[in-house]
Amino acid sequence: MNDVSSRILASLLENRTGQQLTMSRRWRIETALKSLMRERDLATLDQLIALLVTGREAALADQVVEALLNNETYFFRDRTPFDTLLGEPLKRLEAARAQEKRISIWCAGCSTGQEVYSIAMSFAEQAARWADWKIDIIGTDVSLSAIERARRGLYSQFEVQRGLPVLQMIRWFEEREGQQWQISDQLRQSVRFQVHSLMDKPPQAAPFDIILCRNVLLYFSNAARRQVFGRLAEAARHDAVLMLGAGETVIGQTDEFVSDPAQRGLYIKREALAVRARSAA
Ligand SMILES: C[S@@+](CC[C@H](N)C(=O)[O-])C[C@H]1O[C@@H](n2cnc3c(N)ncnc32)[C@H](O)[C@@H]1O
């Protein structure tokens, strides 16, 4: 692929999603676009780009962006942050929302839904505790194909086994033809999915009590990341909890969120820290 082609792809991806196609990720372009090239009977990447720039095929740009996105995910990814989040921070929110009995959760950049269903499963497994509560869980992603898969909730044997203990797999999935496993209707009906870009205004379901935005911002420029943190802050209630991916942090990226001093790996709004300090004084 020539340099002009790789620049065209990089700017298409960045304009649509905020993600940068850094030099270190360019090696995977050809692999990512291989099946699209095969479908269209194109021998080289440069031919694909040439067709793309004519603008004759409106859907092609969408398909290229979809193919370039990294949708890697699995149930209860990195487990410990889920245990942390669903421990003390959730107890604190439960006490704070005792009157309204409603908790609103946003998984931003949820890919094919495993993160959303992991959260839904955790609440469903404590049915008595949340019996008269409204637990609103929404998953969003810029990728339409990922959201369609999330809505179907149909996973391969490999995908369900990754991260899920057998007991949970048996409890929450039904086996389908061809070694596929479908998430139970109960869980599927307890969540919502929506195509949404983090570069845009927060979804209508805002404000949220818990926001997960994990392994999404890694490839954003500093400016785009700052903008997204601004969006997340806009969408978060004053005492909300933010969870990022294992290698991610807010430090040096935004002034809106700070590390939660009480919970390693979770973040709260700066204003919440000030309120906590005043009530502790
Ligand atoms: C590596 S996956 C992470 C999935 C999940 N959060 C996890 O940690 O397992 C990153 C997801 O972010 C999505 N994404 C990339 N740019 C986005 C944007 N601007 N808005 C929303 N989602 C985006 C991708 O489509 C992809 O599904």
The ligand as a MOL file (V3000), in Angstrom:
LIG
                    3D

  0  0  0     0  0            999 V3000
M  V30 BEGIN CTAB
M  V30 COUNTS 27 29 0 0 0
M  V30 BEGIN ATOM
M  V30 1 C -11.3080 -2.8360 21.8680 0
M  V30 2 S -13.0510 -2.6290 21.8720 0 CHG=1
M  V30 3 C -13.3850 -2.5620 23.6090 0
M  V30 4 C -14.7130 -3.1860 23.9770 0
M  V30 5 C -15.0300 -3.2020 25.4540 0
M  V30 6 N -15.2430 -1.8750 25.9700 0
M  V30 7 C -13.9540 -3.9050 26.2430 0
M  V30 8 O -13.1660 -3.2620 26.9290 0
M  V30 9 O -13.8730 -5.1290 26.1670 0 CHG=-1
M  V30 10 C -13.1690 -0.9090 21.3820 0
M  V30 11 C -14.5360 -0.5330 20.8380 0
M  V30 12 O -14.6190 0.8940 20.7430 0
M  V30 13 C -15.3820 1.2020 19.5970 0
M  V30 14 N -15.1280 2.6070 19.2110 0
M  V30 15 C -14.0740 3.1230 18.5640 0
M  V30 16 N -14.2300 4.4300 18.3710 0
M  V30 17 C -15.4330 4.7670 18.9210 0
M  V30 18 C -16.1730 5.9720 19.0290 0
M  V30 19 N -15.7180 7.1220 18.5300 0
M  V30 20 N -17.3730 5.9350 19.6480 0
M  V30 21 C -17.8550 4.7750 20.1470 0
M  V30 22 N -17.2080 3.5990 20.0600 0
M  V30 23 C -16.0030 3.5920 19.4520 0
M  V30 24 C -14.9440 0.1800 18.5770 0
M  V30 25 O -15.8930 0.0230 17.5450 0
M  V30 26 C -14.7870 -1.0730 19.4350 0
M  V30 27 O -15.9570 -1.8530 19.4350 0
M  V30 END ATOM
M  V30 BEGIN BOND
M  V30 1 1 1 2
M  V30 2 1 2 3
M  V30 3 1 2 10
M  V30 4 1 3 4
M  V30 5 1 4 5
M  V30 6 1 5 6
M  V30 7 1 5 7
M  V30 8 2 7 8
M  V30 9 1 7 9
M  V30 10 1 10 11
M  V30 11 1 11 12
M  V30 12 1 11 26
M  V30 13 1 12 13
M  V30 14 1 13 14
M  V30 15 1 13 24
M  V30 16 1 14 15
M  V30 17 1 14 23
M  V30 18 2 15 16
M  V30 19 1 16 17
M  V30 20 1 17 18
M  V30 21 2 17 23
M  V30 22 1 18 19
M  V30 23 2 18 20
M  V30 24 1 20 21
M  V30 25 2 21 22
M  V30 26 1 22 23
M  V30 27 1 24 25
M  V30 28 1 24 26
M  V30 29 1 26 27
M  V30 END BOND
M  V30 END CTAB
M  END
